[in-house]
Amino acid sequence: MTVEIGIVVPNYGAHASPDGILAVARTAAELGFGSVWATEHLLVGAEAPDRYAQVFDPLTTLGWLAGQVAHVALGTSILILPLHNPVEVAKEVASLQQLSGGRVRLAVGVGWYEREFSFLGHRFDDRGARADEALDVIRALWNGAERFSGSRWSFDDVRFAPLPDPPPPVWIGGNSAAARRRAAARGDAWHPTSPDPDTLRRGREELGDLPIVPRYTVALDGDGDGAPVAGPPAAVADQLRQRLDAGADGFVLRFGLDPDATVDAMRRFAGEVLPRLAD
């Protein structure tokens, strides 16, 4: 596989189950995909999309998968960072990094669903600034800092371990100009959702050599209910090639929420799309 591709596991939606999550992750490893990714929502209202009514916690899910699926990297796509205490995130991710043998990729975003912030007692309007400082806290702890002074979190003469070795790469989710600025200042990669080629070209111009790994929903042989990458295998390969030419370095792909259909689509993608991307 010349282009690294990750797979979103169905840890959310009505069909989400341990058996389904594990089947998709094991198939990803079998087919040579480089990584598996889990999604987050904590608490949503009745008006939110139905697929977020049931969500298995992403870090717990990845920790469970780490002991059952070897070799593939383990990523969050995405963790809604402003909803969390950064010290707890630093501890959980550092622990997972050490226990998994260094396979973690932490992709974070600032969130889009305002009511979720209200449910958890957080403001929505300052989530970007809170995420920026949270990233600084996490990196400071991972690097062994004993003190930190910020506007929201401060500590002095502390001890933190395990220190992740190596520190997990931090990917910055989001499609906005603010997300690209955050990726340039604090990230190891930019991880937008469903960007078109023009957006990717703009990102490449702004971010230079910083890796760009977008997430897409893929629907083989159909419109996929509005999936941004859809059609027969040749068309899907052409759409992904356009995005590689525009600046993408790889992809994180979702094939739906039904585990059986996802496994079938992954096998077809590996057999009928990937060879065309390698041409």
C-alpha positions in Angstrom: 0.0 0.0 0.0 1.7 3.2 -1.2 -0.7 5.6 0.5 -1.3 5.1 4.2 -5.0 4.7 4.9 -6.8 4.4 8.2 -10.2 3.0 8.9 -12.9 4.5 11.2 -14.3 1.7 13.4 -18.0 1.7 14.1 -17.8 2.6 17.7 -20.9 4.8 17.3 -24.4 4.4 15.9 -27.2 2.0 16.4 -25.1 -1.0 15.1 -22.1 -0.3 17.4 -21.1 -3.4 19.3 -17.9 -5.0 20.6 -18.1 -7.7 18.0 -18.6 -5.2 15.2 -15.8 -2.9 16.3 -13.4 -5.8 16.6 -14.3 -7.3 13.3 -13.6 -4.0 11.5 -10.3 -3.5 13.3 -9.1 -7.0 12.6 -10.1 -6.7 9.0 -8.1 -3.5 8.8 -5.0 -5.2 10.1 -5.5 -8.2 7.8 -5.8 -6.0 4.7 -2.8 -3.9 5.6 -4.4 -0.7 6.5 -2.2 1.4 8.7 -4.5 2.6 11.5 -7.9 2.4 13.1 -9.8 5.4 14.5 -12.6 5.9 17.0 -15.0 8.8 17.3 -16.2 10.7 20.3 -19.4 12.3 21.6 -20.3 12.3 25.3 -23.9 13.5 25.7 -26.2 14.7 23.0 -29.8 15.9 22.8 -32.6 14.3 21.1 -32.2 16.6 18.1 -28.7 15.5 17.4 -28.0 13.0 14.6 -29.2 9.5 15.6 -25.7 8.1 15.0 -24.4 9.9 18.1 -27.0 8.6 20.5 -24.7 5.6 21.2 -21.0 6.1 21.3 -18.4 3.8 22.9 -15.7 6.0 24.5 -12.8 6.3 22.0 -9.8 5.9 24.3 -11.4 2.9 26.1 -12.2 1.4 22.8 -8.7 1.8 21.5 -7.2 0.5 24.7 -9.4 -2.6 24.3 -8.3 -3.0 20.7 -4.7 -2.6 21.5 -4.6 -5.9 23.2 -6.4 -7.7 20.4 -5.1 -6.2 17.1 -1.4 -6.0 16.6 0.6 -3.6 14.4 -2.0 -1.0 13.4 -1.9 2.5 14.8 -4.7 3.6 17.2 -6.2 7.0 16.7 -9.0 9.3 17.9 -11.0 11.0 15.1 -11.7 13.1 16.9 -11.4 13.7 20.7 -13.4 16.8 21.6 -10.6 18.4 23.6 -12.4 21.4 25.2 -14.8 19.0 26.9 -11.9 17.4 28.9 -9.5 18.2 31.6 -6.1 18.1 29.8 -4.3 16.5 32.7 -6.6 13.5 32.5 -6.2 13.4 28.7 -2.4 13.5 29.0 -2.5 10.7 31.6 -4.9 8.5 29.6 -3.1 8.9 26.3 0.4 8.5 27.8 -0.8 5.3 29.4 -2.3 4.0 26.2 0.9 4.9 24.3 3.1 2.9 26.6 0.7 -0.1 26.9 0.2 -0.3 23.1 3.9 -0.1 22.3 3.8 3.4 20.9 0.9 3.1 18.5 -1.3 6.1 19.5 -2.3 9.1 17.4 -4.3 11.8 19.2 -6.5 13.7 16.8 -8.4 16.5 18.6 -11.0 19.1 17.6 -12.8 21.9 19.3 -16.3 20.6 18.7 -19.4 21.8 16.8 -22.4 20.8 18.9 -23.1 23.6 21.4 -25.6 21.8 23.6 -23.0 19.1 24.4 -20.9 21.8 26.0 -23.8 23.1 28.0 -24.7 19.6 29.2 -21.1 19.3 30.6 -20.9 22.7 32.1 -18.5 24.3 29.6 -18.8 27.5 27.6 -18.9 27.1 23.9 -17.6 30.5 22.8 -14.1 30.1 24.3 -13.5 26.5 23.2 -10.7 27.4 20.8 -8.6 29.2 23.4 -9.3 26.4 25.9 -8.2 23.8 23.4 -5.0 25.7 22.7 -4.0 25.9 26.3 -5.0 22.2 26.9 -2.6 21.2 24.1 0.1 23.2 25.8 -0.6 21.4 29.1 -0.6 18.0 27.5 2.7 18.5 25.7 4.3 20.0 28.8 3.4 17.0 30.9 4.5 14.5 28.2 7.8 16.3 28.2 8.3 16.0 31.9 7.5 19.6 32.9 7.2 20.1 36.7 5.4 23.4 36.4 3.0 25.2 34.1 1.4 28.6 34.3 -1.7 29.3 32.2 -4.9 31.3 32.3 -7.0 28.1 33.0 -4.6 25.5 34.3 -1.5 26.0 36.5 0.6 23.7 38.6 4.0 23.8 40.3 6.4 21.1 41.6 4.5 18.2 40.2 5.4 14.7 39.0 3.8 13.0 36.0 4.4 9.6 34.6 4.5 7.5 32.5 6.2 9.8 30.0 5.2 8.5 26.6 8.1 7.4 24.5 7.8 8.6 21.9 5.1 11.3 22.6 2.1 10.5 20.4 1.7 12.8 17.4 -1.1 15.3 17.8 -3.4 15.8 14.8 -5.6 18.9 14.7 -9.1 18.4 13.3 -11.4 21.0 11.8 -11.8 22.7 8.4 -11.6 26.3 9.5 -8.8 28.8 9.1 -8.5 28.7 12.9 -7.9 24.9 12.8 -5.2 25.3 10.2 -3.5 28.0 12.4 -3.8 25.6 15.4 -2.3 22.8 13.3 0.6 25.0 12.3 1.3 26.3 15.8 0.6 23.2 17.9 0.0 20.1 15.7 1.9 17.4 14.0 -0.7 17.1 11.2 -3.9 18.7 10.0 -6.9 16.4 10.0 -9.9 18.0 8.2 -13.2 16.4 7.5 -14.3 16.0 3.8 -12.3 18.8 2.3 -12.6 19.4 -1.4 -9.4 19.7 -3.5 -9.4 23.5 -3.4 -9.4 23.4 0.4 -6.6 21.0 0.5 -4.5 23.1 -1.9 -5.1 26.1 0.3 -4.1 24.1 3.4 -0.9 22.9 1.6 0.0 26.5 0.8 -0.5 27.6 4.4 1.0 24.6 6.2 4.1 23.9 4.0 5.4 20.4 4.7 3.0 19.7 7.7 1.2 16.4 7.0 -2.4 16.7 5.8 -4.5 13.6 6.4 -8.2 14.2 5.8 -11.2 12.1 6.8 -13.8 11.0 4.2 -16.9 8.9 4.1 -16.6 6.6 1.1 -19.6 4.9 -0.7 -18.7 2.3 -3.3 -21.3 1.9 -6.1 -23.6 4.7 -5.0 -24.1 8.2 -3.8 -23.8 7.0 -0.1 -26.4 9.5 1.1 -24.2 12.4 0.1 -20.9 10.8 0.8 -18.1 13.1 -0.5 -16.3 10.2 -2.1 -18.6 7.9 -4.0 -19.2 5.8 -7.1 -17.7 2.7 -8.7 -14.1 1.8 -7.7 -12.5 3.6 -10.6 -14.4 6.8 -9.8 -13.5 6.6 -6.1 -9.8 6.0 -7.0 -9.9 9.1 -9.2 -11.5 11.3 -6.5 -8.9 10.2 -4.0 -6.1 10.7 -6.5 -7.3 14.3 -7.0 -7.1 14.9 -3.3 -3.6 13.4 -3.1 -2.6 15.7 -6.0 -4.1 18.6 -4.1 -2.0 18.0 -1.0 -3.3 15.1 1.0 -0.7 12.7 2.4 -3.1 9.9 3.3 -6.6 9.3 4.4 -8.8 8.2 7.3 -11.9 6.5 5.7 -15.3 5.6 7.0 -17.4 3.1 5.1 -20.5 3.4 7.2 -21.8 2.3 10.6 -22.9 -1.3 9.8 -20.0 -3.5 10.7 -20.8 -6.3 8.1 -21.2 -3.8 5.3 -18.1 -2.0 6.4 -16.0 -5.2 6.3 -17.3 -6.0 2.8 -16.6 -2.4 1.6 -13.1 -2.5 3.0 -12.3 -5.7 1.2 -13.6 -4.3 -2.1 -11.7 -1.1 -1.5 -8.5 -3.0 -0.9 -9.0 -5.2 -4.0 -10.5 -2.7 -6.5 -9.5 0.9 -5.4 -6.0 0.6 -3.9 -4.4 -0.9 -7.0 -5.7 2.1 -9.0 -4.2 4.5 -6.5 -0.9 2.8 -6.8 -0.8 3.2 -10.6 
